[in-house]
């Protein structure tokens, strides 16, 4: 239902849940009836199942008794820690409780799966985030500027002329230049992949080249002659092609909005006072 996705509705439900949980917890801690520790059959089954997952066998009788004893010990120490206020002003506890509050709001936001209409609308608002980069298949000849010095460009142009003079020109000619540690032939590489290997300037120039032998092209390593075999232009896909990614991104956005809505709603209950000069003015 659409109403389940509305932040205000989610906040209202959260308020009811938190009020109920707080009331129950407060009543239990305020009364000495809470001194009763009840270990239910279902809790013992859970302890046994947890043991079996870890050790690949059910616990024997004394092992199960030890598990129950450990559970009782944990509950006793936990309750006494609360009673003496060990959770107060503990930064780790504070952060964990904040995280759990935020997780509650986020879980509520994801009660309903996004519809196709919602996903398409989200995609339409963020199309550029899903653009598929151009892809290229190419080989290159490398000329080391440090080794060749002032003659590097002249050497590259001479080699380019010799390669083009061949009939037909080769599609790969690494022996015409210098040794290159990253290889010479690249197939169906994205511009991001090319940029990681050769630098952004080289990748930007490469996608503008015509097919065949071109150059020299500058990279962070030196100069290159490039045989561009194939280029596939970048494009914005249909939203159905990236549906799985859309669902994750859309749900993350919904979770963030629900978390912010919860905070803004709860903030209205408080008066926030910041002492004068507590925050130094920027110079």
Helices and strands as residue ranges (DSSP letters): G 2-5, H 7-30, G 32-35, H 41-55, H 61-83, H 91-109, H 116-125, G 127-130, E 131-132, E 135-144, H 145-148, G 149-151, H 152-165, G 174-176, E 185-190, H 191-198, H 200-206, E 212-218, E 222-232, E 235-236, G 239-242, H 243-267
